[in-house]
Amino acid sequence: MIKVAVVDSFPLIRIGLVAVLSAETDILLAGEAANEEEAYRILEKEQPDLCLMNNKLNNKCGLDIIKEFKERGISCKFIFITSLMSREELSLAEKIAIDGYVLKEALPEELLYAIRLIYRGRKYYDPGLMEMKVDRENQDSYKDLTFKEKEVLGLLGLGLNNKEIAVRLFISENTVKKHVSQVLAKLNLSDRTQAALFANSKGIVKFQRIS
């Protein structure tokens, strides 16, 4: 049986979450709370396996509350329920080791899947939030590219092949191959197509293609 606590200051949302959980035979509601004090008492007393935490609790960020609870010895796992996340919030969520992020737009089946997955020791990140995570990681990695690798990336964005890049940059094709490999590795991209899409989506392409 998975013991789950629900923390949300909005009655309708809280009641809805409780209704979804109560319909499942393998999930036991450990309690529900509308504010930080109630939440801490429930988590400390009932020691649930998992807590569903809204992104805002009476105008306070749910991530800050989770961080405080962890520092006070609460050891249950947390699912952060939100409509969206800023890059700063995503960084904080990673720093305090949130077990899962679920968007409020998710279907009940997605939330239940996340709960069961996390209970088994895995992590669950909503695909929409994962796109932001990967995008942020790629942006951070872009800073690690050398000047020449950034030039190569920009030319990949134009769809140039290795020979064309070599001519444009006055270097050998073998050198281009090495730069392309480094770009893909540093940005964690699988192929030239992804590199080209990344370059164009981030405005990195600054050259005009010459026919």
Backbone as CSV, one residue per row, in Angstrom:
resi,resn,N_x,N_y,N_z,CA_x,CA_y,CA_z,C_x,C_y,C_z
1,MET,0.840,-1.193,0.000,0.000,0.000,0.000,0.878,1.247,0.000
2,ILE,0.587,2.176,-0.896,1.352,3.409,-1.003,0.649,4.513,-0.211
3,LYS,1.307,5.014,0.818,0.729,6.084,1.632,1.090,7.436,1.018
4,VAL,0.048,8.207,0.683,0.264,9.486,0.000,-0.430,10.615,0.746
5,ALA,0.297,11.721,0.949,-0.279,12.920,1.553,-0.482,13.970,0.467
6,VAL,-1.522,14.769,0.609,-1.838,15.811,-0.369,-1.735,17.173,0.300
7,VAL,-0.933,18.056,-0.293,-0.749,19.396,0.262,-1.098,20.427,-0.808
8,ASP,-2.204,21.146,-0.590,-2.650,22.146,-1.566,-3.577,23.117,-0.861
9,SER,-3.348,24.400,-1.035,-4.153,25.398,-0.338,-5.498,25.673,-1.008
10,PHE,-5.685,25.150,-2.228,-6.950,25.348,-2.940,-7.874,24.145,-2.711
11,PRO,-9.000,24.343,-2.024,-9.890,23.231,-1.676,-10.325,22.374,-2.857
12,LEU,-10.719,23.000,-3.968,-11.202,22.231,-5.109,-10.123,21.318,-5.680
13,ILE,-8.902,21.850,-5.799,-7.803,21.038,-6.325,-7.467,19.915,-5.348
14,ARG,-7.431,20.248,-4.071,-7.112,19.248,-3.043,-8.155,18.132,-3.028
15,ILE,-9.415,18.510,-3.086,-10.495,17.517,-3.088,-10.402,16.639,-4.332
16,GLY,-10.070,17.257,-5.459,-9.922,16.489,-6.691,-8.806,15.471,-6.609
17,LEU,-7.673,15.877,-6.063,-6.549,14.952,-5.905,-6.910,13.808,-4.960
18,VAL,-7.568,14.148,-3.874,-7.982,13.123,-2.905,-8.935,12.129,-3.554
19,ALA,-9.848,12.617,-4.384,-10.806,11.745,-5.068,-10.090,10.783,-6.006
20,VAL,-9.097,11.285,-6.732,-8.333,10.434,-7.652,-7.608,9.335,-6.876
21,LEU,-6.972,9.695,-5.764,-6.207,8.725,-4.974,-7.123,7.703,-4.294
22,SER,-8.261,8.182,-3.802,-9.171,7.309,-3.046,-9.786,6.206,-3.895
23,ALA,-9.787,6.392,-5.202,-10.377,5.394,-6.097,-9.431,4.227,-6.368
24,GLU,-8.189,4.337,-5.903,-7.183,3.302,-6.178,-7.038,2.354,-4.989
25,THR,-6.992,1.059,-5.280,-6.924,0.055,-4.214,-5.533,-0.090,-3.598
26,ASP,-4.507,0.389,-4.310,-3.145,0.243,-3.783,-2.595,1.537,-3.198
27,ILE,-3.467,2.558,-3.056,-3.039,3.843,-2.506,-3.875,4.186,-1.283
28,LEU,-3.201,4.594,-0.210,-3.864,4.971,1.038,-3.613,6.453,1.306
29,LEU,-4.673,7.231,1.487,-4.521,8.649,1.785,-3.998,8.813,3.213
30,ALA,-2.822,9.418,3.335,-2.210,9.603,4.654,-2.669,10.891,5.320
31,GLY,-3.327,11.753,4.550,-3.798,13.015,5.107,-3.759,14.103,4.057
32,GLU,-4.456,15.202,4.325,-4.456,16.343,3.422,-4.256,17.616,4.220
33,ALA,-3.535,18.563,3.626,-3.216,19.801,4.330,-3.395,20.999,3.420
34,ALA,-3.779,22.135,4.029,-4.003,23.356,3.273,-2.936,24.406,3.540
35,ASN,-2.054,24.141,4.509,-0.995,25.097,4.803,0.259,24.370,5.285
36,GLU,1.312,25.131,5.453,2.620,24.556,5.778,2.627,23.844,7.128
37,GLU,1.992,24.439,8.122,1.992,23.846,9.458,1.252,22.510,9.465
38,GLU,0.070,22.480,8.852,-0.692,21.229,8.772,0.102,20.163,8.027
39,ALA,0.746,20.584,6.952,1.516,19.645,6.145,2.637,19.015,6.950
40,TYR,3.359,19.829,7.697,4.480,19.295,8.476,3.988,18.310,9.526
41,ARG,2.880,18.635,10.196,2.336,17.737,11.230,1.953,16.385,10.633
42,ILE,1.306,16.424,9.476,0.882,15.174,8.830,2.088,14.343,8.407
43,LEU,3.057,14.989,7.785,4.232,14.255,7.298,5.047,13.680,8.453
44,GLU,5.140,14.431,9.531,5.898,13.950,10.683,5.170,12.810,11.389
45,LYS,3.862,12.909,11.533,3.087,11.909,12.266,2.803,10.667,11.424
46,GLU,2.328,10.855,10.210,1.904,9.723,9.386,3.049,9.075,8.603
47,GLN,4.118,9.817,8.384,5.274,9.321,7.633,4.848,8.619,6.327
48,PRO,4.222,9.367,5.450,3.782,8.783,4.170,4.973,8.422,3.288
49,ASP,4.711,7.602,2.303,5.758,7.267,1.335,6.021,8.439,0.395
50,LEU,4.959,9.206,0.148,5.054,10.239,-0.880,4.103,11.392,-0.569
51,CYS,4.516,12.588,-0.949,3.684,13.774,-0.732,3.493,14.507,-2.053
52,LEU,2.245,14.865,-2.364,1.944,15.693,-3.523,1.932,17.139,-3.057
53,MET,2.858,17.948,-3.566,2.995,19.344,-3.126,2.675,20.302,-4.266
54,ASN,1.737,21.215,-4.022,1.406,22.222,-5.028,2.569,23.197,-5.172
55,ASN,2.647,23.845,-6.347,3.758,24.768,-6.567,3.666,26.013,-5.684
56,LYS,2.462,26.368,-5.270,2.283,27.496,-4.362,1.427,27.067,-3.176
57,LEU,1.824,27.479,-1.998,1.049,27.180,-0.790,0.911,28.488,-0.026
58,ASN,-0.275,29.114,-0.157,-0.506,30.410,0.475,0.591,31.407,0.116
59,ASN,0.836,31.538,-1.191,1.800,32.493,-1.747,3.266,32.163,-1.450
60,LYS,3.534,30.991,-0.921,4.915,30.563,-0.692,5.245,29.442,-1.671
61,CYS,6.436,29.482,-2.231,6.832,28.473,-3.211,6.887,27.089,-2.581
62,GLY,6.241,26.124,-3.231,6.238,24.766,-2.709,7.632,24.164,-2.617
63,LEU,8.528,24.578,-3.522,9.904,24.062,-3.480,10.625,24.512,-2.214
64,ASP,10.397,25.759,-1.809,11.011,26.254,-0.578,10.494,25.480,0.626
65,ILE,9.214,25.142,0.601,8.627,24.380,1.707,9.223,22.972,1.757
66,ILE,9.338,22.353,0.584,9.940,21.014,0.528,11.366,21.055,1.060
67,LYS,12.124,22.072,0.663,13.504,22.218,1.127,13.547,22.325,2.644
68,GLU,12.657,23.132,3.212,12.601,23.296,4.664,12.225,21.986,5.349
69,PHE,11.243,21.276,4.790,10.818,20.001,5.375,11.969,18.998,5.382
70,LYS,12.703,18.931,4.295,13.836,18.009,4.222,14.888,18.368,5.268
71,GLU,15.124,19.661,5.432,16.104,20.111,6.423,15.642,19.807,7.845
72,ARG,14.329,19.692,8.043,13.767,19.383,9.363,13.593,17.876,9.579
73,GLY,14.073,17.086,8.628,14.089,15.644,8.818,12.996,14.850,8.143
74,ILE,12.134,15.503,7.362,11.097,14.769,6.639,11.757,13.993,5.497
75,SER,11.495,12.692,5.460,12.218,11.840,4.506,11.348,11.257,3.393
76,CYS,10.068,11.626,3.326,9.224,11.057,2.273,9.618,11.626,0.914
77,LYS,9.137,10.991,-0.124,9.398,11.465,-1.466,8.363,12.536,-1.840
78,PHE,8.758,13.404,-2.769,7.878,14.510,-3.138,7.630,14.566,-4.638
79,ILE,6.357,14.798,-4.987,5.993,15.131,-6.362,5.556,16.585,-6.361
80,PHE,6.197,17.386,-7.182,5.907,18.814,-7.293,4.890,18.996,-8.422
81,ILE,3.722,19.538,-8.087,2.651,19.717,-9.076,2.581,21.190,-9.466
82,THR,2.759,21.470,-10.751,2.869,22.851,-11.187,2.306,23.046,-12.592
83,SER,2.042,24.293,-12.945,1.594,24.615,-14.302,2.787,24.872,-15.208
84,LEU,3.836,25.434,-14.636,5.061,25.692,-15.373,6.180,25.894,-14.363
85,MET,7.425,25.875,-14.860,8.572,26.087,-13.979,9.567,27.012,-14.667
86,SER,10.081,27.970,-13.910,11.146,28.818,-14.435,12.450,28.024,-14.378
87,ARG,13.468,28.515,-15.048,14.765,27.839,-15.006,15.313,27.824,-13.583
88,GLU,15.048,28.894,-12.827,15.520,28.962,-11.449,14.835,27.895,-10.593
89,GLU,13.520,27.721,-10.807,12.785,26.708,-10.049,13.259,25.308,-10.428
90,LEU,13.534,25.097,-11.701,14.016,23.795,-12.146,15.361,23.486,-11.513
91,SER,16.222,24.480,-11.424,17.530,24.295,-10.795,17.373,23.966,-9.311
92,LEU,16.471,24.670,-8.630,16.241,24.413,-7.209,15.668,23.021,-7.000
93,ALA,14.722,22.619,-7.873,14.128,21.290,-7.766,15.192,20.199,-7.884
94,GLU,16.144,20.390,-8.794,17.225,19.419,-8.956,18.138,19.435,-7.736
95,LYS,18.404,20.626,-7.219,19.310,20.769,-6.078,18.782,20.065,-4.844
96,ILE,17.469,20.148,-4.614,16.901,19.512,-3.420,16.364,18.114,-3.711
97,ALA,16.671,17.621,-4.903,16.367,16.229,-5.278,14.878,15.888,-5.214
98,ILE,14.065,16.679,-5.919,12.644,16.360,-6.042,12.510,15.056,-6.834
99,ASP,11.593,14.196,-6.396,11.448,12.880,-7.030,10.631,12.923,-8.310
100,GLY,9.790,13.939,-8.461,8.999,14.010,-9.676,8.343,15.358,-9.865
101,TYR,8.106,15.721,-11.133,7.359,16.927,-11.470,6.180,16.497,-12.337
102,VAL,4.991,16.951,-11.994,3.801,16.637,-12.783,3.071,17.935,-13.081
103,LEU,2.717,18.145,-14.332,1.976,19.350,-14.699,0.517,19.243,-14.271
104,LYS,-0.082,20.360,-13.909,-1.483,20.369,-13.494,-2.412,19.986,-14.640
105,GLU,-1.911,20.115,-15.861,-2.711,19.734,-17.025,-2.715,18.228,-17.268
106,ALA,-1.938,17.478,-16.482,-1.819,16.031,-16.683,-3.139,15.318,-16.392
107,LEU,-3.326,14.183,-17.035,-4.482,13.340,-16.756,-4.270,12.594,-15.441
108,PRO,-5.351,12.186,-14.772,-5.198,11.419,-13.533,-4.323,10.184,-13.710
109,GLU,-4.427,9.543,-14.873,-3.632,8.339,-15.125,-2.135,8.640,-15.094
110,GLU,-1.756,9.828,-15.556,-0.344,10.217,-15.546,0.146,10.411,-14.124
111,LEU,-0.660,11.056,-13.299,-0.287,11.264,-11.902,-0.141,9.930,-11.180
112,LEU,-1.083,9.024,-11.397,-1.036,7.715,-10.743,0.185,6.925,-11.202
113,TYR,0.491,7.035,-12.489,1.690,6.369,-13.019,2.937,6.914,-12.329
114,ALA,2.996,8.248,-12.175,4.146,8.874,-11.530,4.281,8.407,-10.075
115,ILE,3.164,8.334,-9.376,3.185,7.900,-7.975,3.739,6.491,-7.848
116,ARG,3.252,5.585,-8.659,3.694,4.190,-8.588,5.148,4.042,-9.017
117,LEU,5.537,4.803,-10.017,6.918,4.745,-10.492,7.880,5.238,-9.419
118,ILE,7.553,6.357,-8.806,8.414,6.928,-7.764,8.443,6.035,-6.529
119,TYR,7.314,5.432,-6.206,7.267,4.510,-5.061,8.233,3.346,-5.242
120,ARG,8.440,2.945,-6.501,9.361,1.844,-6.795,10.813,2.301,-6.877
121,GLY,11.049,3.568,-6.557,12.420,4.046,-6.513,12.907,4.773,-7.739
122,ARG,12.010,5.025,-8.694,12.389,5.729,-9.916,12.048,7.217,-9.790
123,LYS,12.381,7.971,-10.826,12.028,9.386,-10.904,10.995,9.563,-12.021
124,TYR,10.192,10.621,-11.905,9.242,10.913,-12.980,9.269,12.406,-13.262
125,TYR,9.552,12.755,-14.514,9.544,14.151,-14.931,8.594,14.298,-16.108
126,ASP,7.626,15.176,-15.973,6.686,15.405,-17.065,7.455,15.750,-18.341
127,PRO,7.081,15.147,-19.479,7.798,15.399,-20.739,7.958,16.876,-21.070
128,GLY,6.935,17.680,-20.773,7.024,19.107,-21.053,8.125,19.776,-20.248
129,LEU,8.275,19.379,-19.002,9.319,19.942,-18.159,10.677,19.380,-18.523
130,MET,10.707,18.145,-19.008,11.979,17.555,-19.429,12.557,18.307,-20.615
131,GLU,11.677,18.788,-21.526,12.154,19.565,-22.661,12.878,20.816,-22.184
132,MET,12.320,21.457,-21.141,12.960,22.634,-20.587,14.297,22.268,-19.950
133,LYS,14.322,21.119,-19.268,15.541,20.668,-18.600,16.649,20.410,-19.616
134,VAL,16.317,19.697,-20.680,17.308,19.388,-21.707,17.766,20.666,-22.394
135,ASP,16.809,21.567,-22.657,17.142,22.830,-23.308,18.106,23.630,-22.448
136,ARG,17.854,23.671,-21.145,18.731,24.412,-20.242,20.115,23.799,-20.193
137,GLU,20.168,22.454,-20.148,21.461,21.774,-20.106,22.249,22.040,-21.391
138,ASN,21.544,22.046,-22.533,22.215,22.339,-23.791,22.752,23.770,-23.813
139,GLN,21.949,24.692,-23.273,22.391,26.080,-23.238,23.633,26.227,-22.377
140,ASP,23.649,25.553,-21.230,24.821,25.602,-20.353,26.033,24.998,-21.048
141,SER,25.817,23.880,-21.752,26.915,23.208,-22.435,27.443,24.046,-23.596
142,TYR,26.580,24.852,-24.210,27.010,25.692,-25.332,28.154,26.616,-24.916
143,LYS,28.102,27.035,-23.668,29.147,27.927,-23.163,30.512,27.234,-23.130
144,ASP,30.504,25.904,-23.109,31.759,25.152,-23.038,32.398,24.943,-24.408
145,LEU,31.670,25.292,-25.477,32.228,25.124,-26.810,33.350,26.146,-27.046
146,THR,34.366,25.716,-27.765,35.416,26.647,-28.154,34.896,27.570,-29.252
147,PHE,35.650,28.630,-29.556,35.235,29.561,-30.606,35.060,28.828,-31.933
148,LYS,36.004,27.957,-32.256,35.943,27.241,-33.536,34.762,26.279,-33.556
149,GLU,34.466,25.619,-32.430,33.321,24.704,-32.363,32.006,25.467,-32.548
150,LYS,31.941,26.684,-32.019,30.744,27.506,-32.212,30.592,27.893,-33.687
151,GLU,31.719,28.170,-34.348,31.667,28.465,-35.783,31.140,27.267,-36.560
152,VAL,31.654,26.084,-36.220,31.220,24.854,-36.891,29.731,24.623,-36.650
153,LEU,29.273,24.839,-35.424,27.862,24.661,-35.100,26.994,25.598,-35.932
154,GLY,27.425,26.837,-36.070,26.674,27.790,-36.874,26.566,27.355,-38.324
155,LEU,27.628,26.765,-38.836,27.612,26.303,-40.226,26.804,25.015,-40.380
156,LEU,26.786,24.200,-39.336,25.896,23.030,-39.346,24.446,23.497,-39.437
157,GLY,24.173,24.620,-38.803,22.825,25.179,-38.844,22.405,25.602,-40.237
158,LEU,23.376,25.857,-41.097,23.080,26.194,-42.490,22.941,24.957,-43.363
159,GLY,23.233,23.797,-42.762,23.124,22.558,-43.523,24.359,22.220,-44.335
160,LEU,25.480,22.867,-44.025,26.699,22.604,-44.781,27.282,21.239,-44.423
161,ASN,27.901,20.580,-45.414,28.587,19.322,-45.129,30.016,19.613,-44.685
162,ASN,30.763,18.572,-44.346,32.112,18.765,-43.810,33.035,19.482,-44.798
163,LYS,32.919,19.128,-46.073,33.786,19.752,-47.072,33.497,21.238,-47.187
164,GLU,32.215,21.599,-47.183,31.831,23.002,-47.289,32.282,23.793,-46.062
165,ILE,32.164,23.164,-44.885,32.613,23.825,-43.652,34.122,24.028,-43.683
166,ALA,34.825,23.021,-44.166,36.283,23.103,-44.245,36.712,24.267,-45.135
167,VAL,36.038,24.415,-46.276,36.363,25.507,-47.198,36.070,26.861,-46.549
168,ARG,34.914,26.925,-45.891,34.501,28.199,-45.282,35.461,28.625,-44.164
169,LEU,35.962,27.663,-43.382,36.804,27.997,-42.229,38.298,27.823,-42.496
170,PHE,38.650,27.431,-43.729,40.061,27.247,-44.104,40.767,26.218,-43.218
171,ILE,40.070,25.091,-42.970,40.655,23.994,-42.204,40.406,22.692,-42.959
172,SER,41.049,21.600,-42.530,40.890,20.324,-43.220,39.572,19.657,-42.843
173,GLU,39.116,18.718,-43.693,37.883,17.983,-43.401,38.033,17.148,-42.139
174,ASN,39.213,16.577,-41.902,39.436,15.793,-40.686,39.263,16.667,-39.446
175,THR,39.749,17.892,-39.530,39.586,18.813,-38.398,38.117,19.134,-38.185
176,VAL,37.390,19.300,-39.283,35.944,19.555,-39.180,35.259,18.385,-38.488
177,LYS,35.614,17.161,-38.890,35.012,15.965,-38.286,35.226,15.948,-36.774
178,LYS,36.438,16.317,-36.370,36.749,16.341,-34.933,35.899,17.394,-34.217
179,HIS,35.765,18.570,-34.838,34.956,19.627,-34.230,33.489,19.216,-34.134
180,VAL,32.975,18.586,-35.185,31.577,18.140,-35.178,31.353,17.128,-34.058
181,SER,32.280,16.190,-33.913,32.172,15.181,-32.854,32.162,15.837,-31.478
182,GLN,33.004,16.843,-31.306,33.066,17.552,-30.021,31.779,18.323,-29.749
183,VAL,31.242,18.944,-30.786,29.984,19.691,-30.638,28.855,18.759,-30.208
184,LEU,28.733,17.634,-30.886,27.661,16.677,-30.560,27.822,16.143,-29.142
185,ALA,29.060,15.849,-28.762,29.312,15.289,-27.430,29.016,16.315,-26.334
186,LYS,29.493,17.532,-26.516,29.315,18.558,-25.489,27.857,18.978,-25.325
187,LEU,27.110,18.984,-26.433,25.704,19.377,-26.375,24.773,18.194,-26.157
188,ASN,25.354,17.002,-26.076,24.565,15.785,-25.871,23.513,15.622,-26.969
189,LEU,23.946,15.829,-28.217,23.076,15.678,-29.377,23.483,14.426,-30.141
190,SER,22.529,13.791,-30.787,22.810,12.492,-31.409,23.345,12.591,-32.834
191,ASP,23.017,13.672,-33.556,23.467,13.746,-34.945,23.504,15.195,-35.435
192,ARG,23.937,15.367,-36.690,24.076,16.695,-37.278,22.729,17.416,-37.405
193,THR,21.680,16.628,-37.645,20.353,17.233,-37.781,19.933,17.924,-36.490
194,GLN,20.148,17.236,-35.372,19.824,17.842,-34.081,20.672,19.076,-33.827
195,ALA,21.938,19.003,-34.224,22.833,20.155,-34.057,22.330,21.340,-34.872
196,ALA,21.883,21.070,-36.095,21.370,22.131,-36.963,20.104,22.751,-36.373
197,LEU,19.220,21.909,-35.866,17.992,22.407,-35.249,18.304,23.250,-34.021
198,PHE,19.266,22.787,-33.222,19.666,23.531,-32.024,20.230,24.895,-32.416
199,ALA,21.111,24.901,-33.410,21.741,26.147,-33.850,20.703,27.158,-34.325
200,ASN,19.724,26.693,-35.076,18.700,27.602,-35.601,17.729,28.063,-34.523
201,SER,17.360,27.160,-33.625,16.399,27.520,-32.580,16.981,28.527,-31.595
202,LYS,18.302,28.531,-31.451,18.945,29.432,-30.497,19.560,30.660,-31.157
203,GLY,19.326,30.835,-32.448,19.838,32.001,-33.128,21.336,32.011,-33.292
204,ILE,21.931,30.826,-33.344,23.376,30.732,-33.437,23.847,30.908,-34.880
205,VAL,22.967,30.643,-35.834,23.328,30.728,-37.249,23.460,32.204,-37.640
206,LYS,24.660,32.616,-37.962,24.909,34.026,-38.285,25.553,34.204,-39.660
207,PHE,25.731,33.096,-40.373,26.393,33.153,-41.673,25.359,33.063,-42.793
208,GLN,25.708,33.585,-43.931,24.881,33.416,-45.120,25.449,32.274,-45.956
209,ARG,24.589,31.362,-46.346,25.067,30.264,-47.175,25.460,30.767,-48.557
210,ILE,26.612,30.295,-49.031,27.083,30.658,-50.371,26.886,29.456,-51.285
211,SER,26.127,29.626,-52.382,25.838,28.520,-53.292,27.091,28.109,-54.042
